[in-house]
Structures are given as structure tokens and as C-alpha cells.
Amino acid sequence: MSDMYVSTLGAPVLEHPNVTLLRDGYTAFAKGDTAFIRGLLADDVVHRVPGHGPLCGVYRTPEEVLGLYVRLFELSGGTFRAEPYAVMACEEYGTALVHTRAERRGRVLDGRSVDLFHLRDGRITEIRTLAEDQHADEAFWS
């Protein structure tokens, strides 16, 4: 774990550069800055969303991944939010614990998910999004 940045009591906290990269990505997502997000994605990126809902599947290019994100906003009338409350990373992997919220057709999605990342050369090569309550998530988007 020598490549993880861990604080000790009273010592300044240094973030691993990949923690900063992921935090910046979530900030860009919140702003709708697709150009910034595109710059974080490797050309061979894969985003996997398990399950059987309309947004579940495997997105295999930066354009498909960005299309997924646009679709989240379209289906929720622009209300979708993904706010990380914990981000961890080392040289090759990252994890974000995320609070998700959206409104759609008089229903509210208010849940948590985990985003798992594989990183290479400062870019994201793989993302796996795992909803805490897969059934509720799928029902909301269906």
C-alpha cells in the first residue's frame, strides 16, 4: 500500500493524483462538462453497468460512455446528481462511494452506488457502476 496516501493525526493530507483526477471528473460531471470528461477517458474505455434496466449494459467507447451520461440527464429532466462522499485511489485503481439522486415521472431516486475504476497513464480505462439497490435503480429508470 505504499502508493496510497494515508493521513496520520495532525499531518497534512496528500491526495494521490488519481484521487484528484476522479474528484475533478465528478465535478465536471456535475457541471455537464463533457469535454473535460472526454479528456479523462482512454480511447479504449469500457463502462459496465450491470443489471437488466434500460441503462444497463456495456459502453465501449468514450462517445458511448458520454452518451450514457447524457441519457441520465435526459431521462431525469436534468435532475440526476452523482455526488461522491468518499474517493480512494492508487496508481492503477480507484473507488468512489456515491450518493445518487434524481426525479422522474413523480418518482425520486435517492440511493448510493459504488464506482470502481481502472486507471492507466492518468486516464480512465474501465468503470463499473454498482447500485446499492439494483432493483430500485432499475425500476426508477424503467
N, C-alpha and C positions, 0 to 999 in steps of 0.2 A: 504494500500500500504506500510505498514511498512516493508515488506520483499523485496521491490525494492530498489536498490541502486541508489540514485539520487545525482548528484553533485550540489553544490552551487558555486557561483562565488568565485574563489580563494581557494576553499577547494580541497584537494586531492580526486580523484575519485576512489571509490572502486567498483569493479565489483562483482556482485553476482556470486557465484561459478558456477551456471548454465550458465551464460554468457560465462565464461571461458571454460566450457565444450563444448558449442556449437561452439565457435570460434576454439577451438582445433580440433573439428570434421571437420570443413570446411578446416582447414589447412591439416589435414590428407587426406581428400578427394582430395585436390589439388595435394598431393604427391602420391596418389594411395595407401595409407597405409591402406589396408583393415583390417589388424589385429587390428589396433588401433580403427578403426570404429566399428568393431565387438565387441570390449570391451565396447563401448558406448551404444550398443543396448541391450535392455532387451530381454530375451528369447521369450516373448510374443509380441514383437514389431509388429506394423502394419504401413505400409507406404501407404497412399492413394494418388493416382494421378488421379484426376477427368478428364473426357473427353472421347473421342472416338478414340484417336490415338493409334498407336501400343505400346506405353509405358504406356498408361493409364491403371489403374487397381488398385487392392488391393494386396499388397505384405505382407504376413502374418508371415514370419519368418526372422530371421537375414540373413539367406542364400538367401532368395528371395529378400530381400532389397539390399544386396550386389550384387546380380545378376542384379538388375535394374541398379545400378551404373556402373557395368562393361559394360552393354549393351549401356549406354550413351556414353562411351568411344569408344566402338567398332563401333557403328553406325556413330560416328563423326570422325573416324580415329585418335582418341586421342586428338581432339581439344576442347572437351567440357570443359568449365570452369563455376564454380558457385562461385562467389565472393561476400560475404556478405558486405554490406555497412552500415548496422545497425543491431545490435543484442540486443535484450531485453529479460530478463528472471526474473522469481521469483522462488519460491520453486517448483511449480508444472507445470508452463507453460513457453514456450519460443517462440520467434518470430524472424525470420531473414528476412530482406529485401535483396534480392539477385539479382545481375546482372549476367545474363547467356549469354554465348557466345559459339558458335560452328560453324563449317563449315562442309558442307556435299553436295556432288554432285554439286559443284559450287554455292551453296546457303549459306547464312550466317544467323544464328540466333543471334540476338542481342536484348535481351529483359530483362525484370525484372519479378521476381516472389516473392512470399511470402511463406516461410516455417513456418508452425505452429507446435509446439512441445508440447507433454505432457511428463512430466518427473516424475520419481519415484525413490527414493533412488539413485540419481546420474546416472540414466540410462534413455535412451530414450525409451518410450513405444509406442508413436504414432507420426507420421509425416504426415502432409498434405501439399502437394505442390500445390500452386495455381499460374498459369501463368497469367501475366497481360493481355496478348493477347492469349487466349486459342486457337483460330483458327490458328493464325500464328505458334504457338508452334506445334500443331498437324500437320499442313501442312509440317513443316520442317522435322519432324520425320517420316512422311509417305513416 
